[in-house]
């Protein structure tokens, strides 16, 4: 008899922390996520803090578990390498598969792909140390494959660009230079293929932009749910978010970030494992639709379990057919 997706003995392995720059945020996200799954009352939870485990180590951690919820942010944990390991385990998991995760983590690759669907995105360049930057300031310099505004610089002059590059290239390698768009910052969450209400982010005047501290620790950032925007703008942002989500091959959950000026919305990037902290935006937008954190996390787990059950059924159906051909 096949186990019900809601059977209380279904066990979720929640992975948190990891080796990336956003590991402290991942700890906060993972703990909130694990607590929410427990509160749903539908699953047993095996919560594990990891760094960069081998396949053998991960297999040991996953013993007895039915599904993995990798709540990691950054290149290794969110950008493909961890997803490749979980694929080798043969367990279903929440979030993108490795190829889509790697594409989404590379901001330049994402923007290039999005542009083929006529998605408006600020002019950008990938820069190695020593490359000439032909984008005129003001521009934004940031790691090409990281998030949470870690090591992001807004440069108003050519001298500031050079100074920032000298600081960032030695520890980051490739950077993304992107035309600075001054306007309103909004984000569009996606849950299981459906766009959530927009949230406008209004940082305190005490900070230059929505930086790491403003995202996770400051209490003076304002979040406006369903902000008043020009006619059609909300729908346009949601449509772009879904278009990029589908074009990259994402699944389950994501959050697309935009700047809006007088010309319209500008797509910046998409995050395939957005935060689950008390300050995080996707849970905030989901709550606006009546979906609280325990239900949100449970639905994501059930979606992953459903894929696992489908794969098992397909494998079982294929065996008699192979035997018949023999």
N, C-alpha and C positions, 0 to 999 in steps of 0.2 A: 504494500500500500504506500502510495507516494505521500511524502510529508507535505502538509499544508503550508503555504507561504507564511501564515500567521501562527504556526505552531510555536508554543512557548519554548520548545527545545531548540529551535533554530538559533544558531550561535553566530554573532557578528564579531569579527576581529576588527577593532578600531585601531588604526595605526596613527601615531602622532609624533611630532617633533621632526625627525629627519636631520640631514646634514646641512641644509640650505640656510641662506641668510635670514629667512623668515621663520626659523625653527621655533622661536619663542611665541610667535603668533600661532603657529601650528599647535603648540602645546595648549594654548587657550582654546583654539577652535576644537581640537580633538576632545578635550575634557567636556566642553559644552555639548558637543555632538554625542559623546558616550552617555552623558547624563540624560540627554533628551531621549535616546533610544531606550534607556532603562525606564524612563518615565512613561514611555508608550505602552509598556507592559507586554510587548509582543515577542521580545527576543532576549536571549541571554547575551551578555556583552563581555568580551575579552579585550580589555584595553591595554595596549602595549606601546611603550615609549621606545622608539628605535633611533638609530643613527643612520648607518648605511649597511644593512645586513646582507649577507650572502644569500644565495638561493637556499642553501642548507639551513641557515639560521631562520629564514623566513618560513620555511616548511615546518620547522619545529614550533615556531610561534603560532602557526595556523592549524596545528593538529587539533582535530575535533571541531573546527569551525566550518560553517556553511557558506559564508560570504565575507568579503573584506570591504571595509569602508576606510580608504586611505585619506586621512584628513591632513595632508601635507601640502605646503605651499613652497614653490620654488623649483629650480631646474631638475633636481634629481627626483624629488617626491611627487611633483605635479607635471613634469615635462617629459615623461616617457620611460626613463630607466626603471622606476619602481613598477610601473604598469607592465613592462616586459617581464619582470620577475613574477608578478602575480599571474600573468598569462601562462607562464611555465608551470605554476602550481595547478593550473586547471580549475581554479576557483572563480566564481563570478565576483565582480566588484563594482562598486559605485564609481561613476565617472568615466572619462574618456578612455578609449584604448590607446595604446602607446603612440601610434602614428599621429592621431589627431592631437594628443597631448603635446607631442613634440612640435607640431606645426603651430599650435596656439601659443606655446611658450616662446617661440621665436617671433618677436613683434614685427620684424621686417617681412618674414614669410607670410604672416597673417595679413598684413596690410597689402602685400603684393597680390595675394589670392583674392582678398576682398575687392580690390580695385578692378579685377576682371569681371565682377558683377556690378560695376558702376557704383560701388559704395564710396561715398566721399570720405577721404582720409587725408590729413595734412601731409604735404610733401615731406619726404623722409630720405635719409641715407644711412646705410650701414657703414660704420667707420672702424677700420683697423688703425692701430698706432702708426703714424706716419702718413696716413691718407689725407689728402686735401679735402676740406669741407667746403663745398660750393654752395651751401645754403647760407643765406645772409641772416644774421640775427635780427630780431629776437628769435631764439630757438630753444628747444628743450633737449638736453643730453641725458640719456638714461641707459642702463644696461639693456642689451637687446633681448635678454632671456631671464629676467627676474621681475619681481613685483613689489607691491606695498610701498612704492615710491622710494625704495632703498637706493641710495646713491644717485638720485635724480637731481639735476641742476637746471635752473632756468637762467639762460644767459642773454643779457640785453646787448652786449657788445662783443666784438671780435676778441678783445683781450680776455673777457670772461670765458669765452669758448675755449681759448688756449689754456687758461688756468685750469678749467674743469677737466679738460682732456689729460693734462699732465697728472692730475690727481686720480683720474678714474681708469685710464688705460692700463697702468701697471697691475691693478688688481682685478680688472674686469675684461681686458682684451677688447672684444668687439663692443661698440657702443651704437646706439641709435640716435641720430640727430634728426629732430622733427620740428617743423615750423611751429612756433608758439601761437596758439589760438587763444585770444583773450575773450572770455565769454562766460556762459553759465555751464557748470559741470553737472551732468546727469548720468545716471547709471540705470541699465535695464537688466534685471535678473530674468533667468529662464529656468523653469522647473519642468522636467519631463515633457519638453517640447512646447511649453506654453510660456508666453511672455508675462512677466509680473508688472505691476504698476511701477512707473518711473519714480526715482528718488532724485531730488536735486540736493547737491552737497554744497553747503555754504561755510567755508572755513572761517575761523575767527580772524579778525583784522590783525591779530597779533602774530599770525604766521603768514609766510609768503604764498603758500599753496597747501593743498590737502596732503600733507606729508605723513611720514610713518607715525609720528607722535599724535597727529590729529586723527589718523585713522583708528588708532587702537587705545590711546591713553588719555587724550585731552577730552574734557567734557564741555568744551565751548564750541564745538562744531555743530552747526544746525543741519538737520535733515528734513527736507520738505517732501512729504509723500504726495504723489499726484500733483506736481506743481502746475501752476497756470503757465502755459506755453502758447505760442502762436497756433492758430488752427491747423490741425493735421500733424503738428510736430511730434506729439506723443506717439501717434500711430507710426509715423516715419521712423522714429528711433526703435520702437519695438520690432518693426519689420526688418530693419537693418540688423538688429541683434539676432533675430531668428535666421536671417539669410546667412550671416557669418557662421553662426552655430551649425547650420546644416551644411554649408560649403566645406567647413573643416572636418565634418564627420563627428562632431561632438555628441555627447549623450548625457542624459540625466540632469545635469546642473551646470550653469555658467552665469557669468555676469559681464556684460559689455559696457564699456565706458565711453562717454562722448563729451565733447565740448560743443556748445551751441552759440553761434554768433548771428549777426544779421543775415548771413548767407544761408544759415540752416545748420543741421547737425554734422559734426565731424567725428567719425569713428576713430577711436584711439587704440583700443586693444580689447581682448576678451580673456577672462580668467576662467579656467575650467575646474578649479576647486576653490571657489570664493570662500571667504571666512565664515565661521560659525561662532564668532565671539559675541559678547554682549553689545559691541558697537557695529556688528556686521550688517550689511545692507540686504542681502538676499533673504535672511530670516525676517528682517524688518518689513520687506515688501510682501513676503508670503503671509505674514501676520495681518497685513492690510486686507488680504483676501479671505481671512478667517482660518488660515492654516498656521497653527502654533508650532513651535520647534519640535515637540515630540512627534506630531503627525507628519511634519515635513521630513524629518530624518527617517521615520518608519516607511514612508512612501518611497524614498530613495532606496532603502534596503530591499523593499519588496520588488521594486523594478529590477534590481540586480539579481535577486533570487529567481524571479520569473525568467530571466535570460538563461540562468543556469538550468532551470527545470526544462526549458524548451530545448536546450542543447542536449541534455540527457535523453529526452524523448526522441529527438532526431537520431541520436546515436543508436538507441535501442531499435528504432524502426529500420535503420540501415543494415543491421546485422542479419535479419532473416532474408533480406533481398540479396545480400552478398552470398549467403549460403545457397539460395535458390540458383544463382548464376553458376555456382560451382557444380 
